[in-house]
Amino acid sequence: MVVVIANDLPPAVRGRMKLWFVEPRANIFVSGIKDAVVDRVINYLLVKCPPEAGLIIFKKHNRPPGYRIHAPGQPDKKLIEISGLQLVIEKILGKKPEKNEKTC
């Protein structure tokens, strides 16, 4: 399985991505393509996308935690590592913390 998150993709790349991937949300692509094809798709993205595209690529991996994150370029979303897990920080817009809710 592969998940690709991007800031902005060139139109030609976006059209090609829609052949292999489902786009559940704008600039988030998910696919269950075979491992042999995954590497070709990732190489295509690395060659065709400028650094401003801000790619974050999640690729299935056989060792814990079960995935590997590649982040070439300058993604808008921040990556952090907690207890060996690589995570993406997602901002929730318009939500204010409740009285009992703690913020970091």
Summary of the structure (lengths in Angstrom):
residues: 104
radius of gyration: 15.4
end to end distance: 31.6
largest distance: 50.1
contacts: 240
relative contact order: 0.18
helix: 26%
strand: 30%
